[in-house]
Amino acid sequence: MEDPQNTTDYIFLVFVNIGNFIGIVYNIPQMWHTYRKKSTESISNTFLNLRIFCSIIWLTYSVYYSQWSLLISWASTFISSVFLWYYAYLGVNGKYRDWE
C-alpha cells in the first residue's frame, strides 16, 4: 500500500512546479504590452515598488534556504518588475522617452 504522506508530497510538488511555471510566464504579457504600447500609465507606482520589495525578500529567502525553484520564479518577477519600473520612472509622464 502506498504511503499517504508520499502521495501528498508528490501532489504538492506538482502544484509547486505548476505555480512556479505560472509565476515565470505571467510576467511576459505585461512586459510585452508595455513595450508594444510604449506606455506604463495603467501601472501603479506603489504596486511596482511593493512588488520589487517583495521580490527581494523572496529572493533572499530562496537563496538562504536553497529553494532554487522559488529563486527562478521570483527572479523572473523581479526582472519584469525592474523592467516596468525602468520605463515608468524614466519615462516622461509614464511613457517612454523619445530616445532618438
Order of alpha helices (4+ residues) and beta strands (2+ residues): alpha-alpha-alpha-alpha
